């Protein structure tokens, strides 16, 4: 009887933690939001299955950072795509629909809203896109790179980012001391001239 009761308790505990994590996830965090730091978060290496032959590919030109009328639409689409993937499990080399590695999560999120670019590792994405202005690094939708270009996520704001964590799956993480000291830099994904409608 004891092993059965222990198994039930473990299952309920896992479900409760999963539900709590999904309900407690902030979409875009403001200064009053309190989050738990994941100080022991490991560095995740992501390698795309179809790596581009030329890692030093010429950067893609992005639209001006102001983005005009496209920016609110971009934010709406990317927010929705991120929300759909939150809580998904981690799997190295995966691009979805229910499992992702870090660069697979980034690629699948942008791809699903019609912003298409070739799937690649974090290092490949770094070489492909231009850096934003220093004052716009923590702008929603920018890519943030860590640990020698071995990990990538999507900026929420100056307080945190979204990424595929090996131990936690697709989650929001705060820019705590652990992550801040590992940041390599930021890149801006170019927006198409016209964003798709999801009506």
N, C-alpha and C positions, 0 to 999 in steps of 0.2 A: 504494500500500500504506500509506503514511504517513497519509493522511486516514482510512482505515478504522481503523487502530490508534488514532488520536486519538479518533475517535468512540466506539470501544469503551471506552477509558480514561475518557472523560467520562461515559458511561452507567454504568460500574461505580462511579465516584466518586459520582455522584448517588444511586445505589441504596444505597451504603454509608452516605452521610450520612443519607439518609432512614431507613434501618434503625436506625442509631445513635440518631438523634433519637427514634424511636418507642420504642426499648428503654430509653433513658436518661431518659425523662420521668418525673418524680416525680408521684405522685398527690397526696399531701399531704406537704409537705416538713417535715423537722425541722431543728433547728439545726445538725446535723452534715452536712447535705447541701450539696454544692458545686455551683453552677450557673454557667453562663457568662452574663455580663451582655450584653444586647443594647443597647448604648449608642446605637446609631444607629437604633433602632426608630422609624419614622415615626409621626406621629399619623394615625389612620385615622378618616375621617369616615364615619358610617353613617347613611343615610336610609332609613327604611322606605318601601315602595311605597305602603302605605295608611296614611298619617300621620293621626293623630287631628286633628280640627278644632280642638279646644281643648287647647293645650299645657299650660295651667294646670289640668288636670283635678284634681278633688279626690283626695287620696291614698287608696289602698286601705288599710283597716285590717288589720294583720297579727295573727296569733295572738301571745300572749305569747312573748317571746324564749326563755324556758326550753323551750317547746314540748312538754314532757312526753314521753310515749312516742312522739310523732310525730317527734322530732328524729333518733334513730338511723335510723329508716326513711327519712326525708328524706335524710340523708347517704348512705345506701346507694344509694338511687335516683339521686340527682344524681351521685354518683361514677361509677356505671355509665354514665349518659348522657354524661358528659364523656369517659370512656374511649372510648366508641363514636365520638366525634367528633374525638379527638386525631389530628392528622396530616391532617385534611381541608384542602382548598385554600381560599384566600380568593377571594371574588367579591362585589363591591359589590352590596348589595340582596338577596343570596341567604339563604335559610333552610334549605338542605339539599336533599337528604340528604347530599351529598358536598362541598358548597361553602357557605361562610357569610361574611357580614360580621359585625362585632362584635356588633351588636344582634340579628342573625339567629341567631347562635350562642347567645346568652343565651336568646332566646325559644324556639328549637327544643329546647334542653336541658331547660328547665322544662316545656314543652308535652309532650315525649315521656314524662314521668313523671306526667302528669295534673295539673300545676299550670299552669293556663291563664290567660292574660291577653292582651289585645290586642297584636298586634305593633306596635312603634313604634321610633322612633329612640332613641339614648342619652338625648337631652334629654327625650323623652316619658316614658321609663322613670323618669328622675330625678323628674319631677313626679308620677308615679303612685304611688310607694311611699314609705313613711315611713323616716326615718333610724333606724338602730339606736342603742342607747346607746353612748356613747364607748368604754366598755370592751369592747363587742362588735363593733366595726367590722371587725376582721380575722377574724371568725368564718366558718368554711366555709359557702359558699352565699350569702353576702351579695354584692351587686353593688358594684363599685368603678368610679368614673367619673373620667375624665381630660380634660385639655386643653379646658377650657371646655365640658364636657358633650358632647364630640364623639366620645368613645370609652368603651366599657364592657367589663368583664370580670367573672368570677366568682371571688371570693376562695377561695383554697385554705387559707391560714392567714396568720400575720403575716409569713411569708417570701416569699409569692408568690401568683400568681393565674393563671387560665386566660382566654385571649381568642383572637379571630380576628385574627391579624396579617396585614397586607397582603403581606409578604414571606415569612412562614413558615407561614401557615395557622393552624389551631387548635393552640395550643401552651401550655405552662406558661411563665410569665415570672417571674423574681424581682423583688421590690420593691427594685430597685437605685436608685441616685441618680437615674437618668434618670426612672424612673416615679414615685418618691416626690415629686419636686418638681412633678409634673404632676397629682397627685391632687386632684380637686374635692371628693370625699366618698363616702359609702357609702349604700346603701339596702338594706332588708330586704324580700324577696319574701314575701307572706303565704302561709302553708300552709293547705291545705284542712283541714276538720275530720277527714277520713279520707283517707289516702293509698292509692293503688291498690296491689294485689298483682301481682307479676310472675311468679308461679309458673307 
